[in-house]
Amino acid sequence: MIWPKHVTAWSVFSQCSGQWRYITGLSAKPVAQGIDRAAVASVMQMMGVEDTRETLQRLQHIEAGALEVMRQR
C-alpha cells in the first residue's frame, strides 16, 4: 500500500524506470548512481505535477531505497 501523500512521487519514480545513471569504475560491473534529474523534471512537467520540490524530495527517498537494494546484488 502506498500512502496517499506518496502516490505522485511513486508515479514519477515509476515513469522514470529506464532513466537510471550508471558509472563503471575499475570493476567491470556498472554501479547505479541515481535517476537522471532531467528525466525527472521532464516527467513531472508532462504529468502536471504542481509541487515539484516536495515530489522530488519524496522521490529521492524512494530512489535511496532502490539504490540500496540494487547495490546489494
N, CA, C and O atoms as a printed pandas DataFrame, in Angstrom:
     atom_number atom_name residue_name chain_id  residue_number  x_coord  y_coord  z_coord
0              1         N          MET        A               1    0.834   -1.182    0.000
1              2        CA          MET        A               1    0.000    0.000    0.000
2              3         C          MET        A               1    0.882    1.250    0.000
3              4         O          MET        A               1    1.876    1.324    0.722
4              5         N          ILE        A               2    0.514    2.191   -0.790
5              6        CA          ILE        A               2    1.241    3.465   -0.855
6              7         C          ILE        A               2    0.382    4.532   -0.182
7              8         O          ILE        A               2   -0.795    4.695   -0.505
8              9         N          TRP        A               3    0.977    5.243    0.740
9             10        CA          TRP        A               3    0.242    6.315    1.396
10            11         C          TRP        A               3   -0.120    7.375    0.360
11            12         O          TRP        A               3    0.664    7.635   -0.553
12            13         N          PRO        A               4   -1.290    7.988    0.486
13            14        CA          PRO        A               4   -1.742    8.977   -0.499
14            15         C          PRO        A               4   -0.734   10.102   -0.765
15            16         O          PRO        A               4   -0.608   10.561   -1.901
16            17         N          LYS        A               5   -0.016   10.547    0.271
17            18        CA          LYS        A               5    0.930   11.654    0.064
18            19         C          LYS        A               5    2.143   11.239   -0.771
19            20         O          LYS        A               5    2.902   12.095   -1.223
20            21         N          HIS        A               6    2.332    9.928   -0.979
21            22        CA          HIS        A               6    3.473    9.429   -1.748
22            23         C          HIS        A               6    3.105    8.958   -3.157
23            24         O          HIS        A               6    3.984    8.559   -3.921
24            25         N          VAL        A               7    1.845    8.999   -3.502
25            26        CA          VAL        A               7    1.385    8.466   -4.796
26            27         C          VAL        A               7    2.038    9.197   -5.964
27            28         O          VAL        A               7    2.498    8.555   -6.909
28            29         N          THR        A               8    2.088   10.519   -5.917
29            30        CA          THR        A               8    2.665   11.284   -7.030
30            31         C          THR        A               8    4.149   10.958   -7.202
31            32         O          THR        A               8    4.614   10.740   -8.321
32            33         N          ALA        A               9    4.885   10.926   -6.101
33            34        CA          ALA        A               9    6.318   10.612   -6.187
34            35         C          ALA        A               9    6.528    9.202   -6.722
35            36         O          ALA        A               9    7.424    8.975   -7.535
36            37         N          TRP        A              10    5.714    8.261   -6.277
37            38        CA          TRP        A              10    5.832    6.884   -6.764
38            39         C          TRP        A              10    5.524    6.824   -8.263
39            40         O          TRP        A              10    6.187    6.099   -9.005
40            41         N          SER        A              11    4.531    7.576   -8.702
41            42        CA          SER        A              11    4.178    7.599  -10.124
42            43         C          SER        A              11    5.322    8.154  -10.962
43            44         O          SER        A              11    5.642    7.605  -12.016
44            45         N          VAL        A              12    5.937    9.236  -10.502
45            46        CA          VAL        A              12    7.077    9.819  -11.221
46            47         C          VAL        A              12    8.236    8.810  -11.230
47            48         O          VAL        A              12    8.858    8.588  -12.269
48            49         N          PHE        A              13    8.519    8.209  -10.085
49            50        CA          PHE        A              13    9.580    7.205   -9.989
50            51         C          PHE        A              13    9.338    6.075  -10.983
51            52         O          PHE        A              13   10.258    5.652  -11.682
52            53         N          SER        A              14    8.125    5.595  -11.045
53            54        CA          SER        A              14    7.780    4.502  -11.959
54            55         C          SER        A              14    7.957    4.900  -13.417
55            56         O          SER        A              14    8.424    4.104  -14.231
56            57         N          GLN        A              15    7.584    6.128  -13.745
57            58        CA          GLN        A              15    7.710    6.594  -15.127
58            59         C          GLN        A              15    9.171    6.795  -15.534
59            60         O          GLN        A              15    9.486    6.816  -16.724
60            61         N          CYS        A              16   10.053    6.941  -14.563
61            62        CA          CYS        A              16   11.483    7.140  -14.839
62            63         C          CYS        A              16   12.280    5.843  -14.734
63            64         O          CYS        A              16   13.502    5.879  -14.598
64            65         N          SER        A              17   11.612    4.720  -14.795
65            66        CA          SER        A              17   12.276    3.433  -14.548
66            67         C          SER        A              17   13.437    3.138  -15.495
67            68         O          SER        A              17   14.341    2.389  -15.123
68            69         N          GLY        A              18   13.447    3.683  -16.671
69            70        CA          GLY        A              18   14.532    3.434  -17.622
70            71         C          GLY        A              18   15.564    4.540  -17.663
71            72         O          GLY        A              18   16.384    4.583  -18.580
72            73         N          GLN        A              19   15.541    5.443  -16.684
73            74        CA          GLN        A              19   16.398    6.626  -16.717
74            75         C          GLN        A              19   17.493    6.632  -15.652
75            76         O          GLN        A              19   17.919    7.693  -15.196
76            77         N          TRP        A              20   17.944    5.441  -15.262
77            78        CA          TRP        A              20   18.995    5.347  -14.249
78            79         C          TRP        A              20   20.347    5.698  -14.848
79            80         O          TRP        A              20   20.638    5.349  -15.992
80            81         N          ARG        A              21   21.171    6.389  -14.072
81            82        CA          ARG        A              21   22.553    6.704  -14.452
82            83         C          ARG        A              21   23.472    5.665  -13.819
83            84         O          ARG        A              21   23.336    5.333  -12.641
84            85         N          TYR        A              22   24.399    5.163  -14.608
85            86        CA          TYR        A              22   25.373    4.171  -14.133
86            87         C          TYR        A              22   26.776    4.669  -14.418
87            88         O          TYR        A              22   27.013    5.399  -15.381
88            89         N          ILE        A              23   27.703    4.260  -13.561
89            90        CA          ILE        A              23   29.120    4.511  -13.837
90            91         C          ILE        A              23   29.852    3.177  -13.775
91            92         O          ILE        A              23   29.432    2.245  -13.089
92            93         N          THR        A              24   30.937    3.116  -14.498
93            94        CA          THR        A              24   31.783    1.933  -14.450
94            95         C          THR        A              24   33.155    2.384  -13.973
95            96         O          THR        A              24   33.827    3.186  -14.621
96            97         N          GLY        A              25   33.547    1.857  -12.843
97            98        CA          GLY        A              25   34.853    2.201  -12.286
98            99         C          GLY        A              25   35.886    1.182  -12.705
99           100         O          GLY        A              25   35.913    0.740  -13.854
100          101         N          LEU        A              26   36.723    0.820  -11.779
101          102        CA          LEU        A              26   37.772   -0.155  -12.066
102          103         C          LEU        A              26   37.216   -1.558  -12.248
103          104         O          LEU        A              26   37.830   -2.395  -12.909
104          105         N          SER        A              27   36.060   -1.811  -11.665
105          106        CA          SER        A              27   35.431   -3.121  -11.880
106          107         C          SER        A              27   34.622   -3.073  -13.165
107          108         O          SER        A              27   34.276   -1.997  -13.654
108          109         N          ALA        A              28   34.334   -4.211  -13.692
109          110        CA          ALA        A              28   33.572   -4.277  -14.945
110          111         C          ALA        A              28   32.076   -4.099  -14.710
111          112         O          ALA        A              28   31.307   -3.913  -15.654
112          113         N          LYS        A              29   31.671   -4.158  -13.443
113          114        CA          LYS        A              29   30.254   -4.089  -13.121
114          115         C          LYS        A              29   29.798   -2.632  -12.987
115          116         O          LYS        A              29   30.332   -1.900  -12.154
116          117         N          PRO        A              30   28.821   -2.200  -13.793
117          118        CA          PRO        A              30   28.291   -0.839  -13.657
118          119         C          PRO        A              30   27.588   -0.659  -12.304
119          120         O          PRO        A              30   26.957   -1.582  -11.789
120          121         N          VAL        A              31   27.710    0.539  -11.748
121          122        CA          VAL        A              31   27.102    0.854  -10.460
122          123         C          VAL        A              31   26.078    1.965  -10.661
123          124         O          VAL        A              31   26.395    3.018  -11.215
124          125         N          ALA        A              32   24.850    1.725  -10.207
125          126        CA          ALA        A              32   23.784    2.721  -10.333
126          127         C          ALA        A              32   24.095    3.925   -9.447
127          128         O          ALA        A              32   24.473    3.769   -8.285
128          129         N          GLN        A              33   23.936    5.110   -9.998
129          130        CA          GLN        A              33   24.180    6.350   -9.257
130          131         C          GLN        A              33   22.898    7.078   -8.898
131          132         O          GLN        A              33   22.866    7.831   -7.924
132          133         N          GLY        A              34   21.855    6.865   -9.662
133          134        CA          GLY        A              34   20.585    7.535   -9.405
134          135         C          GLY        A              34   19.832    7.770  -10.692
135          136         O          GLY        A              34   20.316    7.462  -11.782
136          137         N          ILE        A              35   18.655    8.313  -10.554
137          138        CA          ILE        A              35   17.811    8.613  -11.716
138          139         C          ILE        A              35   18.232    9.959  -12.287
139          140         O          ILE        A              35   18.499   10.902  -11.543
140          141         N          ASP        A              36   18.290   10.042  -13.588
141          142        CA          ASP        A              36   18.644   11.272  -14.294
142          143         C          ASP        A              36   17.652   12.380  -13.929
143          144         O          ASP        A              36   16.451   12.242  -14.163
144          145         N          ARG        A              37   18.150   13.465  -13.362
145          146        CA          ARG        A              37   17.278   14.551  -12.895
146          147         C          ARG        A              37   16.562   15.275  -14.031
147          148         O          ARG        A              37   15.449   15.766  -13.842
148          149         N          ALA        A              38   17.172   15.349  -15.188
149          150        CA          ALA        A              38   16.498   15.977  -16.327
150          151         C          ALA        A              38   15.266   15.159  -16.712
151          152         O          ALA        A              38   14.228   15.719  -17.064
152          153         N          ALA        A              39   15.386   13.847  -16.643
153          154        CA          ALA        A              39   14.245   12.981  -16.932
154          155         C          ALA        A              39   13.150   13.163  -15.893
155          156         O          ALA        A              39   11.966   13.185  -16.230
156          157         N          VAL        A              40   13.542   13.293  -14.635
157          158        CA          VAL        A              40   12.569   13.506  -13.561
158          159         C          VAL        A              40   11.809   14.809  -13.803
159          160         O          VAL        A              40   10.582   14.841  -13.706
160          161         N          ALA        A              41   12.530   15.876  -14.116
161          162        CA          ALA        A              41   11.889   17.171  -14.370
162          163         C          ALA        A              41   10.930   17.084  -15.551
163          164         O          ALA        A              41    9.824   17.624  -15.505
164          165         N          SER        A              42   11.357   16.407  -16.598
165          166        CA          SER        A              42   10.514   16.255  -17.781
166          167         C          SER        A              42    9.249   15.469  -17.468
167          168         O          SER        A              42    8.155   15.853  -17.883
168          169         N          VAL        A              43    9.396   14.375  -16.739
169          170        CA          VAL        A              43    8.234   13.559  -16.378
170          171         C          VAL        A              43    7.280   14.353  -15.500
171          172         O          VAL        A              43    6.066   14.300  -15.696
172          173         N          MET        A              44    7.823   15.093  -14.526
173          174        CA          MET        A              44    6.942   15.885  -13.662
174          175         C          MET        A              44    6.179   16.932  -14.467
175          176         O          MET        A              44    5.002   17.184  -14.210
176          177         N          GLN        A              45    6.852   17.538  -15.437
177          178        CA          GLN        A              45    6.185   18.528  -16.279
178          179         C          GLN        A              45    5.088   17.867  -17.109
179          180         O          GLN        A              45    3.977   18.390  -17.194
180          181         N          MET        A              46    5.390   16.720  -17.722
181          182        CA          MET        A              46    4.391   16.026  -18.536
182          183         C          MET        A              46    3.200   15.553  -17.707
183          184         O          MET        A              46    2.071   15.510  -18.196
184          185         N          MET        A              47    3.465   15.195  -16.440
185          186        CA          MET        A              47    2.397   14.721  -15.574
186          187         C          MET        A              47    1.629   15.874  -14.927
187          188         O          MET        A              47    0.602   15.649  -14.288
188          189         N          GLY        A              48    2.110   17.088  -15.084
189          190        CA          GLY        A              48    1.438   18.239  -14.495
190          191         C          GLY        A              48    1.586   18.317  -12.982
191          192         O          GLY        A              48    0.685   18.789  -12.289
192          193         N          VAL        A              49    2.723   17.853  -12.470
193          194        CA          VAL        A              49    2.963   17.895  -11.025
194          195         C          VAL        A              49    3.124   19.352  -10.601
195          196         O          VAL        A              49    3.941   20.089  -11.155
196          197         N          GLU        A              50    2.339   19.749   -9.621
197          198        CA          GLU        A              50    2.376   21.140   -9.160
198          199         C          GLU        A              50    3.462   21.383   -8.121
199          200         O          GLU        A              50    4.199   22.363   -8.221
200          201         N          ASP        A              51    3.572   20.517   -7.136
201          202        CA          ASP        A              51    4.554   20.701   -6.071
202          203         C          ASP        A              51    5.807   19.889   -6.398
203          204         O          ASP        A              51    6.030   18.816   -5.837
204          205         N          THR        A              52    6.610   20.409   -7.302
205          206        CA          THR        A              52    7.768   19.665   -7.781
206          207         C          THR        A              52    8.831   19.488   -6.700
207          208         O          THR        A              52    9.492   18.451   -6.650
208          209         N          ARG        A              53    9.001   20.472   -5.849
209          210        CA          ARG        A              53   10.024   20.375   -4.800
210          211         C          ARG        A              53    9.697   19.249   -3.820
211          212         O          ARG        A              53   10.558   18.427   -3.507
212          213         N          GLU        A              54    8.473   19.212   -3.345
213          214        CA          GLU        A              54    8.049   18.162   -2.413
214          215         C          GLU        A              54    8.091   16.791   -3.086
215          216         O          GLU        A              54    8.510   15.806   -2.478
216          217         N          THR        A              55    7.658   16.736   -4.335
217          218        CA          THR        A              55    7.668   15.469   -5.069
218          219         C          THR        A              55    9.090   14.966   -5.260
219          220         O          THR        A              55    9.348   13.771   -5.117
220          221         N          LEU        A              56   10.012   15.860   -5.579
221          222        CA          LEU        A              56   11.414   15.466   -5.743
222          223         C          LEU        A              56   11.982   14.928   -4.431
223          224         O          LEU        A              56   12.697   13.927   -4.435
224          225         N          GLN        A              57   11.677   15.572   -3.326
225          226        CA          GLN        A              57   12.168   15.093   -2.034
226          227         C          GLN        A              57   11.649   13.694   -1.731
227          228         O          GLN        A              57   12.402   12.842   -1.258
228          229         N          ARG        A              58   10.387   13.453   -1.995
229          230        CA          ARG        A              58    9.812   12.128   -1.758
230          231         C          ARG        A              58   10.419   11.101   -2.715
231          232         O          ARG        A              58   10.712    9.972   -2.322
232          233         N          LEU        A              59   10.603   11.502   -3.971
233          234        CA          LEU        A              59   11.199   10.609   -4.961
234          235         C          LEU        A              59   12.625   10.226   -4.555
235          236         O          LEU        A              59   13.043    9.087   -4.762
236          237         N          GLN        A              60   13.362   11.161   -3.987
237          238        CA          GLN        A              60   14.729   10.883   -3.578
238          239         C          GLN        A              60   14.776    9.837   -2.464
239          240         O          GLN        A              60   15.725    9.055   -2.394
240          241         N          HIS        A              61   13.782    9.813   -1.608
241          242        CA          HIS        A              61   13.714    8.779   -0.573
242          243         C          HIS        A              61   13.461    7.409   -1.209
243          244         O          HIS        A              61   14.068    6.412   -0.820
244          245         N          ILE        A              62   12.562    7.378   -2.183
245          246        CA          ILE        A              62   12.282    6.125   -2.900
246          247         C          ILE        A              62   13.546    5.673   -3.632
247          248         O          ILE        A              62   13.914    4.499   -3.587
248          249         N          GLU        A              63   14.199    6.612   -4.301
249          250        CA          GLU        A              63   15.421    6.320   -5.047
250          251         C          GLU        A              63   16.511    5.766   -4.124
251          252         O          GLU        A              63   17.204    4.816   -4.488
252          253         N          ALA        A              64   16.666    6.347   -2.941
253          254        CA          ALA        A              64   17.686    5.882   -1.996
254          255         C          ALA        A              64   17.431    4.429   -1.601
255          256         O          ALA        A              64   18.365    3.632   -1.514
256          257         N          GLY        A              65   16.174    4.092   -1.365
257          258        CA          GLY        A              65   15.841    2.706   -1.037
258          259         C          GLY        A              65   16.124    1.769   -2.188
259          260         O          GLY        A              65   16.634    0.665   -1.996
260          261         N          ALA        A              66   15.788    2.216   -3.394
261          262        CA          ALA        A              66   16.033    1.391   -4.581
262          263         C          ALA        A              66   17.534    1.188   -4.791
263          264         O          ALA        A              66   17.969    0.085   -5.120
264          265         N          LEU        A              67   18.322    2.239   -4.604
265          266        CA          LEU        A              67   19.776    2.133   -4.763
266          267         C          LEU        A              67   20.361    1.160   -3.750
267          268         O          LEU        A              67   21.255    0.380   -4.075
268          269         N          GLU        A              68   19.860    1.206   -2.537
269          270        CA          GLU        A              68   20.348    0.286   -1.512
270          271         C          GLU        A              68   20.126   -1.179   -1.930
271          272         O          GLU        A              68   21.006   -2.024   -1.767
272          273         N          VAL        A              69   18.956   -1.449   -2.460
273          274        CA          VAL        A              69   18.649   -2.817   -2.916
274          275         C          VAL        A              69   19.490   -3.171   -4.133
275          276         O          VAL        A              69   20.029   -4.275   -4.208
276          277         N          MET        A              70   19.610   -2.251   -5.090
277          278        CA          MET        A              70   20.360   -2.519   -6.310
278          279         C          MET        A              70   21.839   -2.785   -6.026
279          280         O          MET        A              70   22.466   -3.595   -6.709
280          281         N          ARG        A              71   22.387   -2.114   -5.035
281          282        CA          ARG        A              71   23.811   -2.263   -4.723
282          283         C          ARG        A              71   24.113   -3.529   -3.909
283          284         O          ARG        A              71   25.275   -3.909   -3.762
284          285         N          GLN        A              72   23.094   -4.165   -3.395
285          286        CA          GLN        A              72   23.296   -5.406   -2.657
286          287         C          GLN        A              72   23.492   -6.588   -3.600
287          288         O          GLN        A              72   23.959   -7.648   -3.181
288          289         N          ARG        A              73   23.147   -6.414   -4.837
289          290        CA          ARG        A              73   23.217   -7.519   -5.802
290          291         C          ARG        A              73   24.578   -7.675   -6.369
291          292         O          ARG        A              73   24.805   -8.559   -7.196
